[in-house]
Amino acid sequence: MYKNREPWKELDLYRGKYFSGEWPTLPELFNITKDRFPDRRCFSAYEPDLFFTYRETEIKIQVVSNYLKKIGVKKGDKVALSGKNSPEWAIAYLSIMFAGGVVVPIDYQLHSDEILKLIEFSEATILFIDEEKNDDIRDLNRELYCISLAPDKENYILNLEDSGETEGELPLENDLAAILYTSGTTGNQKGVMLTHRNFVSDCFLAQGHMVLSEEDVFYALLPLHHSYSMLAVFIEGISVGAEIVFAKKLVVSQILTDLKTGKVTMFLAIPMLFNKMLKALMNGIREKGIVIYGIIRFLMLVSGIIKKTTGINPGKKMFKGLLAKLSLDTNRICICGGGPLPASTFKMFNQLGIDFVQGYGLTETSPIIALNPVEHYKEASVGAVLPQTEMKILDPDSTGSGEILVKGPMVMEGYFNNQEETKEIFTEDGWLRTGDVGYLDNEGFLYLTGRKKSLIVTEGGKNVFPEEIEDHFQLFDEIEQVLVRGYVLDSKMKTEGIEALIFPNKEFQKKKFKISGIEYNSGNIRVEFENIIDQVNRELLPYKRISKLIVLDEAMEMTTTRKIKRFKVSAD
């Protein structure tokens, strides 16, 4: 088994003074860090510039939390929060907890009526709202008390009057901290109840596999209402006194500027973005000619072998110029989560000198339950199981794969106002059913096979997980989206064939066809994708091969973490 560190033992230094019990609450954790690093940067944003030290952040939190208590927020009250990543969002989040409230973060990209439905369901009566939905939400529900995250709107969070110290009750370790709505690929949102213990334990147990410090600079790119970014960027950053830089725009050019300007050391993103960055870099090298490309690839191979076998990282200096093109020359660690990543992408980033790892978890587990250690990573694995976390495989098949079950201090209390779904996701003896299928190796590293709900049963009785097949398409620039699913071959026998739904990268294809002198039409588009499927099928076992292709005219609906919402099985 992998031998992890135990950074949570450092909390013993603060137990008794800042908190009692096993884990501090999030307000207590912030206070520890504020007293340790009062003058270090806490929250930063560019365009427009907005910077706060930990001391300055605490002053703003006190003003806003006192304001909330003055307008009636009591311990346990739900307060909704919806908006883009920003220092204002972060201050609102912490202020709600300092007032004793429970945060209800909501995806700001949802329609206004959907946001209001989630607010109503959570029983919140106060909402922090960004500029895009501000006027719309106020018009639709005039009874909802709104505080603005945008400076040009009424009741702007940073302009609230200081009402002085107001009495209130702070949360305890096992109290509810937040209700997070899942952005599941099946479209059924549920309110996940997470306690302060859930968040803080997960934060420190994840650090058992990764060293973080106050010198780090985190980049908050992915929406903070999502558990992955909330824990792995926001809470992790606060726990060590690091700086958090907030992304204003999800545009590649802006991301590269922010990474460079902010001198980011910790970059967390999803597979799609890392794949795009790697493709852009390798395409740029190819344009320099086959000889240069061959030399670079050979040096990357050598660098990767040295890094993997000795722990020495020659790629950091060797490819400093190339990493600068991706604004990753100051980067210390890249973490990928939120979906499956090709092992080749994982491997190539490490060959370039980046400490690149991936992890695994669910909103229901706060979310991290497995993480690859930088010094002992495995490209095909989503990571080693976290310390103090139990994991087992239910009814493993001949390959050792089965549904992944988990227990640990990061596992949720249940779904808000939904006892039926809560009962369904837990076994009778208290294990959480992840719904994912995978296996464990002898060192406690987890390997994912697919989602239990998306399982395809072929004519020969074989089980196929579409995610395994979809991974083979990730590096084809011709494809914007791909979804693999089963279609009914025999309804009586309940057997399925395998089909691929592909939405083209039209801009890339048009350029490619033009260079090749091929007319851009539906027939030629289909021929190209049939050729790609032939390539992929040659890499697959016979029972996993795709037998049907559907070329889509419109993009498939996606979640905010860029996962395609899965369709029901089609009939042939």
Secondary structure, 3 states (H helix, E strand, C coil): CCCCCCHHHHHHHCECCCECCCCCCHHHHHHHHHHHCCCCEEEEECCCCEEEEHHHHHHHHHHHHHHHHHCCCCCCCEEEEECCCCHHHHHHHHHHHHCCCEEEEECCCCCHHHHHHHHHHHCCCEEEECHHHHHHHHHHCCCCEEEECCCCCCCEHHHCCCCCCCCCCCCCCCCEEEEEECCCCCCCCCEEEEEHHHHHHHHHHHHHHCCCCCCCEEEECCCCCCHHHHHHHHHHHHHHCCEEEECCCCCHHHHHHHHHHCCCCEEEECHHHHHHHHHHHHHHHHCCCHHHHHHHHHHHHHHHHHHHHHCCCCHHHHCHHHHHHCCCCCCCEEEECCCCCCHHHHHHHHHCCCEEEEEEECHHHCCEEEECCHHHCCCCCCEEECCCCEEEEECCCCCCCEEEEEECCCCCCEECCCHHHHHHHECCCCCEEEEEEEEECCCCEEEEEEEHHHCEEECCCCEECHHHHHHHHCCCCCEEEEEEEEEEEECCCCEEEEEEEEEECHHHHHHHHHHHCCCCCHHHHHHHHHHHHHHHHHHCCHHHCCCEEEECCCCCCECCCCCECCCCCEEC
